[in-house]
Amino acid sequence: MKPITALFAAAALMFLSACNTVKGVGQDIQRGGQVLEDAAKKK
């Protein structure tokens, strides 16, 4: 029974870290868009 629990815990950690990574990429893209938008407003 313990190997199943360990496997489930590892899968949960991978899932949570993947969600965090996707969120971080989305934030980076949003910041990049904001910089471009600010640059366009200055011209």
mmCIF file as gemmi writes it, N, C-alpha and C atoms, coordinates in Angstrom:
data_model
loop_
_atom_site.group_PDB
_atom_site.id
_atom_site.type_symbol
_atom_site.label_atom_id
_atom_site.label_alt_id
_atom_site.label_comp_id
_atom_site.label_asym_id
_atom_site.label_entity_id
_atom_site.label_seq_id
_atom_site.pdbx_PDB_ins_code
_atom_site.Cartn_x
_atom_site.Cartn_y
_atom_site.Cartn_z
_atom_site.occupancy
_atom_site.B_iso_or_equiv
_atom_site.pdbx_formal_charge
_atom_site.auth_seq_id
_atom_site.auth_asym_id
_atom_site.pdbx_PDB_model_num
ATOM 1 N N . MET Axp A 1 ? 0.825 -1.208 0 1 0 ? 1 A 1
ATOM 2 C CA . MET Axp A 1 ? 0 0 0 1 0 ? 1 A 1
ATOM 3 C C . MET Axp A 1 ? 0.865 1.266 0 1 0 ? 1 A 1
ATOM 4 N N . LYS Axp A 2 ? 2.007 1.241 0.645 1 0 ? 2 A 1
ATOM 5 C CA . LYS Axp A 2 ? 2.858 2.423 0.729 1 0 ? 2 A 1
ATOM 6 C C . LYS Axp A 2 ? 3.406 2.865 -0.63 1 0 ? 2 A 1
ATOM 7 N N . PRO Axp A 3 ? 3.78 1.941 -1.542 1 0 ? 3 A 1
ATOM 8 C CA . PRO Axp A 3 ? 4.257 2.402 -2.849 1 0 ? 3 A 1
ATOM 9 C C . PRO Axp A 3 ? 3.187 3.183 -3.618 1 0 ? 3 A 1
ATOM 10 N N . ILE Axp A 4 ? 1.948 2.814 -3.457 1 0 ? 4 A 1
ATOM 11 C CA . ILE Axp A 4 ? 0.855 3.535 -4.127 1 0 ? 4 A 1
ATOM 12 C C . ILE Axp A 4 ? 0.732 4.943 -3.559 1 0 ? 4 A 1
ATOM 13 N N . THR Axp A 5 ? 0.864 5.068 -2.255 1 0 ? 5 A 1
ATOM 14 C CA . THR Axp A 5 ? 0.803 6.374 -1.605 1 0 ? 5 A 1
ATOM 15 C C . THR Axp A 5 ? 1.961 7.259 -2.065 1 0 ? 5 A 1
ATOM 16 N N . ALA Axp A 6 ? 3.151 6.693 -2.157 1 0 ? 6 A 1
ATOM 17 C CA . ALA Axp A 6 ? 4.313 7.449 -2.605 1 0 ? 6 A 1
ATOM 18 C C . ALA Axp A 6 ? 4.143 7.886 -4.055 1 0 ? 6 A 1
ATOM 19 N N . LEU Axp A 7 ? 3.609 7.007 -4.886 1 0 ? 7 A 1
ATOM 20 C CA . LEU Axp A 7 ? 3.372 7.332 -6.285 1 0 ? 7 A 1
ATOM 21 C C . LEU Axp A 7 ? 2.345 8.454 -6.409 1 0 ? 7 A 1
ATOM 22 N N . PHE Axp A 8 ? 1.298 8.389 -5.623 1 0 ? 8 A 1
ATOM 23 C CA . PHE Axp A 8 ? 0.273 9.438 -5.639 1 0 ? 8 A 1
ATOM 24 C C . PHE Axp A 8 ? 0.85 10.772 -5.181 1 0 ? 8 A 1
ATOM 25 N N . ALA Axp A 9 ? 1.675 10.748 -4.145 1 0 ? 9 A 1
ATOM 26 C CA . ALA Axp A 9 ? 2.287 11.981 -3.642 1 0 ? 9 A 1
ATOM 27 C C . ALA Axp A 9 ? 3.213 12.582 -4.693 1 0 ? 9 A 1
ATOM 28 N N . ALA Axp A 10 ? 3.985 11.751 -5.382 1 0 ? 10 A 1
ATOM 29 C CA . ALA Axp A 10 ? 4.891 12.245 -6.425 1 0 ? 10 A 1
ATOM 30 C C . ALA Axp A 10 ? 4.095 12.854 -7.579 1 0 ? 10 A 1
ATOM 31 N N . ALA Axp A 11 ? 3.01 12.205 -7.96 1 0 ? 11 A 1
ATOM 32 C CA . ALA Axp A 11 ? 2.176 12.727 -9.042 1 0 ? 11 A 1
ATOM 33 C C . ALA Axp A 11 ? 1.545 14.055 -8.645 1 0 ? 11 A 1
ATOM 34 N N . ALA Axp A 12 ? 1.121 14.178 -7.413 1 0 ? 12 A 1
ATOM 35 C CA . ALA Axp A 12 ? 0.525 15.425 -6.935 1 0 ? 12 A 1
ATOM 36 C C . ALA Axp A 12 ? 1.547 16.554 -6.95 1 0 ? 12 A 1
ATOM 37 N N . LEU Axp A 13 ? 2.774 16.272 -6.532 1 0 ? 13 A 1
ATOM 38 C CA . LEU Axp A 13 ? 3.831 17.29 -6.545 1 0 ? 13 A 1
ATOM 39 C C . LEU Axp A 13 ? 4.132 17.743 -7.967 1 0 ? 13 A 1
ATOM 40 N N . MET Axp A 14 ? 4.182 16.806 -8.896 1 0 ? 14 A 1
ATOM 41 C CA . MET Axp A 14 ? 4.448 17.154 -10.296 1 0 ? 14 A 1
ATOM 42 C C . MET Axp A 14 ? 3.323 18.02 -10.854 1 0 ? 14 A 1
ATOM 43 N N . PHE Axp A 15 ? 2.093 17.671 -10.528 1 0 ? 15 A 1
ATOM 44 C CA . PHE Axp A 15 ? 0.942 18.436 -11.004 1 0 ? 15 A 1
ATOM 45 C C . PHE Axp A 15 ? 0.966 19.856 -10.456 1 0 ? 15 A 1
ATOM 46 N N . LEU Axp A 16 ? 1.254 19.995 -9.185 1 0 ? 16 A 1
ATOM 47 C CA . LEU Axp A 16 ? 1.278 21.32 -8.564 1 0 ? 16 A 1
ATOM 48 C C . LEU Axp A 16 ? 2.417 22.169 -9.104 1 0 ? 16 A 1
ATOM 49 N N . SER Axp A 17 ? 3.567 21.573 -9.33 1 0 ? 17 A 1
ATOM 50 C CA . SER Axp A 17 ? 4.687 22.345 -9.86 1 0 ? 17 A 1
ATOM 51 C C . SER Axp A 17 ? 4.422 22.754 -11.299 1 0 ? 17 A 1
ATOM 52 N N . ALA Axp A 18 ? 3.739 21.927 -12.066 1 0 ? 18 A 1
ATOM 53 C CA . ALA Axp A 18 ? 3.408 22.272 -13.449 1 0 ? 18 A 1
ATOM 54 C C . ALA Axp A 18 ? 2.437 23.443 -13.479 1 0 ? 18 A 1
ATOM 55 N N . CYS Axp A 19 ? 1.476 23.455 -12.597 1 0 ? 19 A 1
ATOM 56 C CA . CYS Axp A 19 ? 0.525 24.566 -12.541 1 0 ? 19 A 1
ATOM 57 C C . CYS Axp A 19 ? 1.244 25.856 -12.197 1 0 ? 19 A 1
ATOM 58 N N . ASN Axp A 20 ? 2.163 25.776 -11.279 1 0 ? 20 A 1
ATOM 59 C CA . ASN Axp A 20 ? 2.918 26.951 -10.868 1 0 ? 20 A 1
ATOM 60 C C . ASN Axp A 20 ? 3.759 27.476 -12.026 1 0 ? 20 A 1
ATOM 61 N N . THR Axp A 21 ? 4.342 26.574 -12.804 1 0 ? 21 A 1
ATOM 62 C CA . THR Axp A 21 ? 5.167 26.971 -13.945 1 0 ? 21 A 1
ATOM 63 C C . THR Axp A 21 ? 4.321 27.671 -14.996 1 0 ? 21 A 1
ATOM 64 N N . VAL Axp A 22 ? 3.167 27.115 -15.301 1 0 ? 22 A 1
ATOM 65 C CA . VAL Axp A 22 ? 2.283 27.713 -16.307 1 0 ? 22 A 1
ATOM 66 C C . VAL Axp A 22 ? 1.831 29.096 -15.847 1 0 ? 22 A 1
ATOM 67 N N . LYS Axp A 23 ? 1.545 29.229 -14.57 1 0 ? 23 A 1
ATOM 68 C CA . LYS Axp A 23 ? 1.14 30.529 -14.032 1 0 ? 23 A 1
ATOM 69 C C . LYS Axp A 23 ? 2.265 31.538 -14.186 1 0 ? 23 A 1
ATOM 70 N N . GLY Axp A 24 ? 3.49 31.122 -13.913 1 0 ? 24 A 1
ATOM 71 C CA . GLY Axp A 24 ? 4.641 32.007 -14.033 1 0 ? 24 A 1
ATOM 72 C C . GLY Axp A 24 ? 4.867 32.461 -15.467 1 0 ? 24 A 1
ATOM 73 N N . VAL Axp A 25 ? 4.701 31.551 -16.412 1 0 ? 25 A 1
ATOM 74 C CA . VAL Axp A 25 ? 4.857 31.911 -17.824 1 0 ? 25 A 1
ATOM 75 C C . VAL Axp A 25 ? 3.791 32.918 -18.225 1 0 ? 25 A 1
ATOM 76 N N . GLY Axp A 26 ? 2.578 32.721 -17.774 1 0 ? 26 A 1
ATOM 77 C CA . GLY Axp A 26 ? 1.5 33.667 -18.08 1 0 ? 26 A 1
ATOM 78 C C . GLY Axp A 26 ? 1.795 35.054 -17.532 1 0 ? 26 A 1
ATOM 79 N N . GLN Axp A 27 ? 2.345 35.116 -16.346 1 0 ? 27 A 1
ATOM 80 C CA . GLN Axp A 27 ? 2.689 36.412 -15.749 1 0 ? 27 A 1
ATOM 81 C C . GLN Axp A 27 ? 3.811 37.089 -16.532 1 0 ? 27 A 1
ATOM 82 N N . ASP Axp A 28 ? 4.798 36.301 -16.974 1 0 ? 28 A 1
ATOM 83 C CA . ASP Axp A 28 ? 5.898 36.869 -17.755 1 0 ? 28 A 1
ATOM 84 C C . ASP Axp A 28 ? 5.39 37.437 -19.076 1 0 ? 28 A 1
ATOM 85 N N . ILE Axp A 29 ? 4.5 36.721 -19.734 1 0 ? 29 A 1
ATOM 86 C CA . ILE Axp A 29 ? 3.939 37.195 -21.001 1 0 ? 29 A 1
ATOM 87 C C . ILE Axp A 29 ? 3.132 38.463 -20.771 1 0 ? 29 A 1
ATOM 88 N N . GLN Axp A 30 ? 2.397 38.499 -19.685 1 0 ? 30 A 1
ATOM 89 C CA . GLN Axp A 30 ? 1.593 39.679 -19.374 1 0 ? 30 A 1
ATOM 90 C C . GLN Axp A 30 ? 2.497 40.899 -19.135 1 0 ? 30 A 1
ATOM 91 N N . ARG Axp A 31 ? 3.587 40.711 -18.422 1 0 ? 31 A 1
ATOM 92 C CA . ARG Axp A 31 ? 4.525 41.821 -18.18 1 0 ? 31 A 1
ATOM 93 C C . ARG Axp A 31 ? 5.14 42.304 -19.486 1 0 ? 31 A 1
ATOM 94 N N . GLY Axp A 32 ? 5.487 41.373 -20.363 1 0 ? 32 A 1
ATOM 95 C CA . GLY Axp A 32 ? 6.05 41.747 -21.652 1 0 ? 32 A 1
ATOM 96 C C . GLY Axp A 32 ? 5.066 42.556 -22.476 1 0 ? 32 A 1
ATOM 97 N N . GLY Axp A 33 ? 3.81 42.172 -22.449 1 0 ? 33 A 1
ATOM 98 C CA . GLY Axp A 33 ? 2.774 42.92 -23.153 1 0 ? 33 A 1
ATOM 99 C C . GLY Axp A 33 ? 2.6 44.307 -22.572 1 0 ? 33 A 1
ATOM 100 N N . GLN Axp A 34 ? 2.703 44.421 -21.271 1 0 ? 34 A 1
ATOM 101 C CA . GLN Axp A 34 ? 2.571 45.727 -20.614 1 0 ? 34 A 1
ATOM 102 C C . GLN Axp A 34 ? 3.702 46.655 -21.03 1 0 ? 34 A 1
ATOM 103 N N . VAL Axp A 35 ? 4.911 46.123 -21.131 1 0 ? 35 A 1
ATOM 104 C CA . VAL Axp A 35 ? 6.063 46.933 -21.554 1 0 ? 35 A 1
ATOM 105 C C . VAL Axp A 35 ? 5.848 47.442 -22.98 1 0 ? 35 A 1
ATOM 106 N N . LEU Axp A 36 ? 5.392 46.551 -23.862 1 0 ? 36 A 1
ATOM 107 C CA . LEU Axp A 36 ? 5.127 46.968 -25.244 1 0 ? 36 A 1
ATOM 108 C C . LEU Axp A 36 ? 4.027 48.024 -25.309 1 0 ? 36 A 1
ATOM 109 N N . GLU Axp A 37 ? 2.995 47.851 -24.513 1 0 ? 37 A 1
ATOM 110 C CA . GLU Axp A 37 ? 1.888 48.798 -24.492 1 0 ? 37 A 1
ATOM 111 C C . GLU Axp A 37 ? 2.37 50.165 -23.987 1 0 ? 37 A 1
ATOM 112 N N . ASP Axp A 38 ? 3.181 50.183 -22.953 1 0 ? 38 A 1
ATOM 113 C CA . ASP Axp A 38 ? 3.708 51.429 -22.42 1 0 ? 38 A 1
ATOM 114 C C . ASP Axp A 38 ? 4.594 52.139 -23.451 1 0 ? 38 A 1
ATOM 115 N N . ALA Axp A 39 ? 5.404 51.354 -24.165 1 0 ? 39 A 1
ATOM 116 C CA . ALA Axp A 39 ? 6.281 51.928 -25.182 1 0 ? 39 A 1
ATOM 117 C C . ALA Axp A 39 ? 5.457 52.552 -26.321 1 0 ? 39 A 1
ATOM 118 N N . ALA Axp A 40 ? 4.366 51.907 -26.682 1 0 ? 40 A 1
ATOM 119 C CA . ALA Axp A 40 ? 3.519 52.417 -27.754 1 0 ? 40 A 1
ATOM 120 C C . ALA Axp A 40 ? 2.816 53.694 -27.341 1 0 ? 40 A 1
ATOM 121 N N . LYS Axp A 41 ? 2.464 53.811 -26.066 1 0 ? 41 A 1
ATOM 122 C CA . LYS Axp A 41 ? 1.782 55.015 -25.574 1 0 ? 41 A 1
ATOM 123 C C . LYS Axp A 41 ? 2.712 56.223 -25.551 1 0 ? 41 A 1
ATOM 124 N N . LYS Axp A 42 ? 4.013 55.987 -25.355 1 0 ? 42 A 1
ATOM 125 C CA . LYS Axp A 42 ? 4.969 57.085 -25.289 1 0 ? 42 A 1
ATOM 126 C C . LYS Axp A 42 ? 5.221 57.728 -26.641 1 0 ? 42 A 1
ATOM 127 N N . LYS Axp A 43 ? 4.985 57.005 -27.721 1 0 ? 43 A 1
ATOM 128 C CA . LYS Axp A 43 ? 5.267 57.537 -29.062 1 0 ? 43 A 1
ATOM 129 C C . LYS Axp A 43 ? 4.146 58.38 -29.578 1 0 ? 43 A 1
